[in-house]
Amino acid sequence: MTRIAVHAFEGIRLFHLAAPLAVFGEVARLGLAEWKTVTWSEDGEPISTAEGLALPEPAGAEAVAAADVVVFCSWPAQFPDASEALVSLIRRAHRAGAVIVGLCLGAFPVAQSGLLDGRRAVTHWAAADRLTETHPHVEVDATALYIDHGDVVTSAGTAAALDACLHMVRDRLGSAAAATVARRLVIAPHREGDQAQYITRPMARSTADGGLGTVVTWVQEHLDQPVTVKDLADVGNMSPRHLARRFQAEFGVSPGEWLRSCRLDEARRLLETTDWPISRVARACGYASPITFRQRFTAAFATTPTAYRRRFTEPPADQQ
């Protein structure tokens, strides 16, 4: 079982609290894995959200002791220092092996614990300068959606928390599980972070009617074929320039970048769900050369297709 302790405080905004509870809770509701979430406050006293919803019986700080993941999904907008007791709690949980997560302004108590010293971190863009000023040993990257160091995760504001939580699902359970959660929650089309990180996500699907939706559907049926941007424009009955503008507005990337992302997402799915040779996976995703496929895959995910498959393939029951 994976135990996830989500921190709450008086006046927390409901969306911030709901983001990790919705994503991680959906894993259990869908039967994808045995994940259990609990909401806790530092003193275990009743709290109310900014919207007036009462949480009469949150767990107390003792919930952290048994947690595998400790989530700070926000922090008061006045940026108070975390209490010495809370800072010690974060450090103890980390030493015990828990992953510490600071979503949005939740990066502030995590930074105060010292776990981000000498590391890159992200928070809401409007608070990035303040995080830099108050924690000068932290390398604040205001352009990223989320940053995962393995033992510590931070994310940008509001909806980026969903990206970060979905990333954690995919990292632990695979892209098929993450895509299932995303579909159930109707996650919005992806947004780009900085170029140094690859934002893992389910294949972007257009919400638009007409030409662009036709392009998206057509691509999903032709990923095993060589496809050019002109082909996409022809399918959508529009000029390449107009297609580029539509893709930028809808997905935040160019048609070529989107197509490459689709091919790589399909490759991950096939590596997780089939025992096909790497050469067959490459062909099914539109790569004529397995060498080119390996190069593109490794550049995107910092691991080879073979190593990726090994990571997400469970051994037979008699070997577990």
Backbone hydrogen bonds, N-H to C=O, Kabsch-Sander energy under -0.5 kcal/mol:
donor,donor_aa,acceptor,acceptor_aa,energy
2,T,34,E,-2.4
3,R,1,M,-0.6
4,I,2,T,-0.5
4,I,36,K,-3.1
5,A,3,R,-0.5
5,A,69,V,-2.9
6,V,4,I,-0.6
6,V,38,V,-3.1
7,H,5,A,-0.6
7,H,71,V,-3.2
8,A,40,W,-2.5
11,G,48,S,-3.2
12,I,9,F,-2.0
17,L,13,R,-1.6
18,A,14,L,-2.8
19,A,15,F,-2.1
21,L,17,L,-1.2
22,A,18,A,-3.2
23,V,19,A,-2.2
24,F,20,P,-2.5
25,G,20,P,-0.5
25,G,21,L,-1.6
26,E,22,A,-1.7
27,V,23,V,-1.0
28,A,24,F,-1.0
29,R,25,G,-2.4
30,L,26,E,-2.4
31,G,28,A,-1.2
32,L,27,V,-2.3
33,A,27,V,-0.9
35,W,33,A,-1.5
36,K,2,T,-2.7
38,V,4,I,-2.3
40,W,6,V,-2.4
41,S,59,A,-2.4
47,I,55,L,-1.9
49,T,53,L,-2.6
50,A,12,I,-2.4
52,G,49,T,-1.9
55,L,47,I,-3.5
59,A,39,T,-2.7
61,A,42,E,-0.7
63,A,60,G,-2.2
64,V,61,A,-1.7
65,A,62,E,-0.7
66,A,62,E,-0.5
67,A,64,V,-1.5
68,D,3,R,-2.6
69,V,3,R,-1.9
70,V,99,V,-3.0
71,V,5,A,-3.1
71,V,69,V,-0.5
72,F,70,V,-0.5
72,F,101,V,-3.4
73,C,7,H,-0.6
73,C,71,V,-0.7
79,F,76,P,-2.1
87,V,83,S,-2.5
88,S,84,E,-2.4
89,L,85,A,-1.9
90,I,86,L,-2.3
91,R,87,V,-2.2
92,R,88,S,-2.6
93,A,89,L,-2.4
94,H,90,I,-2.3
95,R,91,R,-2.5
96,A,92,R,-1.9
97,G,94,H,-1.5
98,A,93,A,-2.5
99,V,68,D,-2.7
100,I,151,D,-2.5
101,V,70,V,-3.0
101,V,99,V,-0.5
102,G,153,V,-3.2
103,L,72,F,-2.6
103,L,101,V,-0.6
104,C,155,S,-0.5
104,C,156,A,-0.9
106,G,103,L,-2.8
107,A,104,C,-1.5
108,F,105,L,-2.0
110,V,106,G,-1.1
111,A,107,A,-2.7
112,Q,108,F,-2.3
113,S,109,P,-1.1
114,G,111,A,-1.7
115,L,110,V,-0.9
117,D,114,G,-1.2
118,G,137,H,-3.6
119,R,116,L,-2.2
121,A,139,E,-2.1
127,A,124,H,-2.0
128,A,124,H,-0.5
128,A,125,W,-1.0
131,L,127,A,-2.3
132,T,128,A,-2.1
133,E,129,D,-2.4
134,T,130,R,-2.8
135,H,131,L,-1.8
138,V,135,H,-2.1
139,E,119,R,-2.6
140,V,138,V,-1.1
141,D,121,A,-3.2
142,A,140,V,-0.7
144,A,141,D,-0.8
147,I,154,T,-2.6
149,H,147,I,-0.6
149,H,152,V,-2.9
151,D,149,H,-0.9
153,V,100,I,-2.4
154,T,147,I,-2.2
155,S,102,G,-1.7
156,A,145,L,-3.0
160,A,157,G,-2.5
161,A,158,T,-2.3
162,L,159,A,-1.1
163,D,159,A,-1.2
164,A,160,A,-2.5
165,C,161,A,-2.6
166,L,162,L,-2.7
167,H,163,D,-2.2
168,M,164,A,-1.9
169,V,165,C,-1.8
170,R,166,L,-2.5
171,D,167,H,-2.8
172,R,168,M,-1.5
173,L,169,V,-3.1
174,G,169,V,-0.5
174,G,170,R,-1.8
178,A,174,G,-1.9
179,A,175,S,-2.7
180,T,176,A,-1.9
181,V,177,A,-2.3
182,A,178,A,-2.7
183,R,179,A,-2.5
184,R,180,T,-2.0
185,L,181,V,-2.3
186,V,182,A,-0.9
187,I,182,A,-2.1
197,Q,194,D,-1.0
199,I,197,Q,-0.7
200,T,198,Y,-0.9
212,L,209,D,-0.6
214,T,210,G,-2.1
215,V,211,G,-2.0
216,V,212,L,-2.3
217,T,213,G,-2.1
218,W,214,T,-2.5
219,V,215,V,-2.6
220,Q,216,V,-1.8
221,E,217,T,-1.0
221,E,218,W,-0.6
222,H,218,W,-0.5
222,H,219,V,-1.5
225,Q,222,H,-1.8
232,L,228,T,-1.8
233,A,229,V,-2.3
234,D,230,K,-2.6
235,V,231,D,-2.3
236,G,232,L,-2.1
237,N,233,A,-0.5
237,N,234,D,-0.9
238,M,233,A,-2.3
243,L,239,S,-2.7
244,A,240,P,-2.3
245,R,241,R,-1.9
246,R,242,H,-2.3
247,F,243,L,-2.6
248,Q,244,A,-2.3
249,A,245,R,-2.2
250,E,246,R,-2.5
251,F,247,F,-3.1
252,G,247,F,-1.1
252,G,248,Q,-0.8
253,V,247,F,-0.8
258,W,254,S,-2.4
259,L,255,P,-2.4
260,R,256,G,-2.2
261,S,257,E,-2.2
262,C,258,W,-2.3
263,R,259,L,-2.3
264,L,260,R,-2.2
265,D,261,S,-2.5
266,E,262,C,-2.3
267,A,263,R,-2.0
268,R,264,L,-2.2
269,R,265,D,-2.0
270,L,266,E,-2.4
271,L,267,A,-2.5
272,E,268,R,-1.9
273,T,269,R,-2.0
274,T,270,L,-1.9
280,R,277,P,-0.6
281,V,277,P,-2.1
282,A,278,I,-2.5
283,R,279,S,-2.0
284,A,280,R,-2.5
285,C,281,V,-1.1
285,C,282,A,-0.6
286,G,283,R,-1.7
287,Y,282,A,-2.9
288,A,286,G,-0.6
293,F,289,S,-2.2
294,R,290,P,-2.6
295,Q,291,I,-2.3
296,R,292,T,-2.7
297,F,293,F,-2.8
298,T,294,R,-2.7
299,A,295,Q,-2.2
300,A,296,R,-1.8
301,F,297,F,-2.6
302,A,298,T,-2.0
308,Y,304,T,-2.5
309,R,305,P,-2.5
310,R,306,T,-2.2
311,R,307,A,-1.9
312,F,308,Y,-1.6
313,T,309,R,-0.6
313,T,310,R,-0.7
314,E,312,F,-0.6
319,Q,316,P,-2.2
320,Q,316,P,-0.6
320,Q,317,A,-1.0
